[in-house]
Amino acid sequence: MESGLTRAWVDVDLGALQRNAAAIAARAGVPLLPMVKADAYGLGAIAVARALESVGPWGFGVATIEEGAELREAGIARRIVVFTPLDGEDLAGAQRYDLTPALARPEAIAGWRRRGARPWHLAIDTGMSRSGIRWDGMHMLRGVVADFPPEGAFTHFHSAERNDGSVDVQESRFREAVAVLPSRPALLHTENGAAVEHRGRSSWDLIRPGIFLYGVGCGGGIAPEPVVHLRARVADLRTVNDGETVSYLASYRAVGTRTIATLAIGYADGLRRSLSNRGSAIVRGRIVPIAGIVTMDMTMIDVTDVPCEVGDTATLIGRDGSVLLDVGGVAHIGDLSPYELLTGLRCRVHRRYVEGVA
């Protein structure tokens, strides 16, 4: 058996990832700035960035200096933008690893300028209320920006997946803010994958797709292919008699005689506890229910109606043949965000990079 596949693993379909990137780029009509923060949403930033080179992205987006440094040390040469606000020693790290900071505070902009004439992007808050200069407070930066203009400027939509008019409001504020600048930055970017799904061709210079690349869409004009396939081995089988219980708190009680399979995966691996008695797995092309509470290292499923043996593979997210448990659907069942589900897949789950999933 292949190393790393004796317990639990994630099959990451790099072919699907590349096709998703090509599809969103074609729809937008502008270059990509793919988000590979949080270890590429749990899938492995180095492998993902290398695979995305095939679509010729403008650069990559990360959240921390450490994430940018990891990519640089792996030989990624394209521009890397750090989207979390930086200051002080963080600016020294950005300089050391040739990273492009997202700045908004006058002191941080001045600090970056003192380190040499290096590119930076201006973060503009148009309603997210998380980071960046408020769209209606741009006068505070006018002098600083006139002396040291940014290469780019951007904002972040808070509800791009909703058709509630908020994207139009935020873009109007963004245009208003950019108009206050002494000159237009060369690179303006506002849109994530969801915005491009809904709206089509971009009016800006770059787009910043994230979870769309990894197989999660929002029901817009295009749909991504599944990329993530979470698997686990059947480690044990047992018969449970009528009235007997499974797992902690005895929350699953057998009705009639049942066959229970134990999977070598649990919430310490990222299979969330909220999927207890609610989630499903695919075994030999059949969907079966999770039985009882997901434990730290093991999860039980009811395989009464499916031929099953120790050593079989169960799929908890993704595709097995023609049957699919998609990330969005699994997240919904567990009252989770799909972002939360993917980034929660822990490091002890082996990643296997493949070109296509049967």
N, C-alpha and C positions, 0 to 999 in steps of 0.2 A: 504494500500500500504506500502511496506517495507520502513523503514526509510532511507532517502538518495536517494530514487528513484523517488522523485516527480518532479525533474527538469532534471538534467543531471548526468551521472555516467559512470564509466568504469567497465566493467566486465573483470576481470583478470582470465584467465583460468589456474589455477595452475597445473592441470593435463597435459595440453599441455606444459607448462613450464618444468615440470619434464621430459616429454618424449623428448623434444628438448635437454635437458641437457644429458640425457642418450644416445641419438643418436650421439651427437657430441663427447661424451666421448668414445663411442664404435668405432667411426671412427678414432679418434686420438690414442687410445690405451694407454693414459697416464691420470693421474688425472687432474681435473679441478681446475682452479683458476678463478671462475666466477666474472665478473665485475658487481658490484651492486652500482656503483657510481651514483650520480645524482638521488638519491632515486630509485635505480634500474631502471634507464631510465624512471622515472616518474611513476612506477607501485607500489612503496612501498617497500623500501629496507628490512624492517624487515620481512614482509610477504614472500617476494621472497627468502630471505636467509633461512628462516625456511623451506620453501618448497624444496629448493635445498639440504637440509640436506639428503634427501632421496637418492641422488646419491653419497654421500660421497665425497664431494669436499675436496681438500687439504686445501683450505682457501677461502677468498673473497678479491676482489680488490675494493678500494675506492679512492677518489680523495682528501679528506680533513680529518683533525683530527676530525672535528665535525661528519662526516659521520661514521668514525670508532667508535667514542664514542657512537653514537646512537645504533649501533649494539651491542657493549659491554653491554650497559645498558639494552638492550633487552634480554641479556643472550646468545648471540652468542659467543661461546668459541673457535672456530677455528681461525687459523692464519688470520690476516687482514693486507694486504699490502696497504700502502698509496703511490700512484704513482705520486702525485705532489711533486716536490722538497720541502724539509723541512730544516729549520735551526732555530736557536735561540729558542724562546718560543715554536715553533711548535714541536721541539724535546722533550721538557718537556711534552707536551701533548701526544706525541706518547708513551713516557715512562709511563705516568700516566695510559693510557688505554691499555697498552700492545700491541701496534701496531708495525708493521714492516715497517720501512721507506725505500723508494727508494732514494739512495744517489749517488752523483757523484763528488761533490766539496770536496777537501781535508779538508777544515775547517769544513764542515758539518759531514764528516766521523769522524774526530777527536772529534767533539763535542758529537757525539753519543757514541764514545768509552768511553769518560769520564763519561758517565752515566751507565757504566757497560757493560759486555760482552753480548750484546743482538744481535739477528740476524738482518741483514740488507741485502738489495739487491742492486746490482750495476746497475745503469741505463747507458746504452751504446747507444749513438746516431749514427745510421748507415745511416742516410739520412732524417729523419723526421725534423731535425733542430729545435727541440722544447725544449728538456731537455736531460740531460745525458752527459757523457764524450764522445767526438768524438772518433770513432773507431781508428783513426790514432794518437790520443793523449794519449794513455794509459800509456805511459812511465811516465807521470806526476803523476800517482797514484801508480806506482809499489811499492814504499817504504811503502806508507800508507797501501796498501792492503796486503803487506807481513806481516805487524805487526798486522793487524786487518782484516782478510779475510772475504769476504761476504759469506753469506749462499747461495745466488743466484745471477744471473746476467741475464739481459734481454735487448731486444731491441723492437722497435715498428715499424711495417710495415706501410708505408704511402699509399700503393695502393694494398693491398692484394686481393681486389675484381677484380683487373685487371690482365689479362694474358699478361703482358708487360715485363716480365723478371726482374722487380725491386725487387721482393722478393728474387730471387737468388742472386742478387747483394748485398742486405742488409744482407742476411745470410752469404755470403762470408766474408763481412766486420766484422760481429759478430764473426765468427770463428777466424778471424785474431786477433781481439781484445782479445778474451778469451785466445788465445794461449800466449799472453803476460803476463797474470797473473801468479804468482808463482805456483798456483795450480788451478785445475778446481773446480769452485763452485759446490756444490751438486745439485743445482737446476738451470737449464738453461731453459729460456722460451722466445719464439719469436712470437708464432702464436696466432692470434685471430680466431674467428669462420670462417671467409671468407677464411683464409689460409688453414684451415683444410678441409673445403668444397671442395676446389680445389685440394688439394694435398693428402688427406687421412692420413695415419698413420704418427704420429709425430716422428721426430728424437730427440726430446728434452725431458725434464722431466715433464713439465706442459704445459697446454694450457690455454689461457685467453679468453674464449668466452664472448661476450657481447650481441650485438643486435640479434644474431642468437637465443639466448635463448628466446628472447621476440617476435620471430615470423618473423624476417626479414632475408632472405637468399640472396645469390648473384648468384644463378643459378649454383652452383657447384654440387658435387656428391650426396648431400642429400638436402632435403628441409624441413625447419621447419614448424611446425603447427602454425596457428594463435593463439596468446595469448591475444591480446588486442582487446576489443570490446567497442567502444565509442557509448553511447546511449543518447538520449534526448527525452523528452516528447513533444508531440504536445500541445502547450499552447493556440493556437488560429487558427481559420479558417476564411477565407473571400473570397469573389468573387471579382475579378479584371476584369474590362471591357476592351474591345479592346482599345489599345492606352494608358491605364493607366500604371503607373510606380510603382516599388517596391524598397524600401530601399533608402539609401543615394545616392546622385548624379544621381538618376533616371537612373541607368545603365541597369535596366531590364525594358523593355516595353512590355506589353502584346500584343500578336497577337491573336485576338479573345478573348473570355471570358475564364478566367483561374481561377482555385481554388488554393489559396495560403495558405499554412500552416506555422505557426510560431513555431519554435522550441526554447525551453528554454535553449539555449547554444549560446555562441559567442566567440569572440577572447580573452576575458578575461578568458575563460575556457580552451583555447588552441586550439580551432577550428580556424585555421589560416585565416587571412583576404585574403590571396592570393588564397583561394579556392572560393572566390566570383565569381559567374557566371561561374564557372569551375568545382567545386566539385559536389558530389552527395550524396544522402542518400538512404537507403533502408527502404521502408515502406510496410508492409504486403507482404514481399517477392518480391517487385518490386523496381527497381532503378529509382529514380526521381532526377531532377536537383536542385541544389541550385539556387535560383532566387534572383538576386541582390547582394549587398555588405553584407558580414558577418558583423554584428554590435557587439558591446561590449558584450551584454548579450543575444541577440536573432539572429536567422538566419531563413530566409524564404526559403521554398522549394515549387516547383510546383507539386501539387498532383492532377492535373486535371483528370488524367487517372487512379487514384487509389482510391478506397473507403477509406475514412480517417475520423477519428473523433478526437475531443479534448480528450487528454489522451492517444492516441496511442503512441507507441514507434517507434522512427526512429533511425536507425543505421548509423553512419557517418564513422566509421572505424570498420572493422571486419565482422562477419558473422551473417546473419539472415536466418535461414533455410539453403537452398542450395546456397544462394547468398552471395558473399564475396566482400567486398571492402578492399583489403589488404593494410597494412601500406605502403609498397613500392610504390604501385600504387597511393594511395592518395597523398603521398609525391611528386611523380613525377608530378602529375597534378598541384600541388601548387608550383612547382619549389623549393621544399624543400628537405633537407636531411631527411631520415627517423629517424635519431637520433634527429634532430631538432624537428620533429613532435612529437615524443614520449615524449621527455623531456620538451616540451612546454605545456603538459597537466597539468593544474594548480591545486593547492591544493583544490579549492572550488568544483572541480569535485569529487564526492564520488567514492571510490574504493570498488567494491564488489568482493570478492574472491570466485571463483566457481570451481567446478571439472567437467569441460565439459560444452560446449555451444551448445545448440540445433540449 
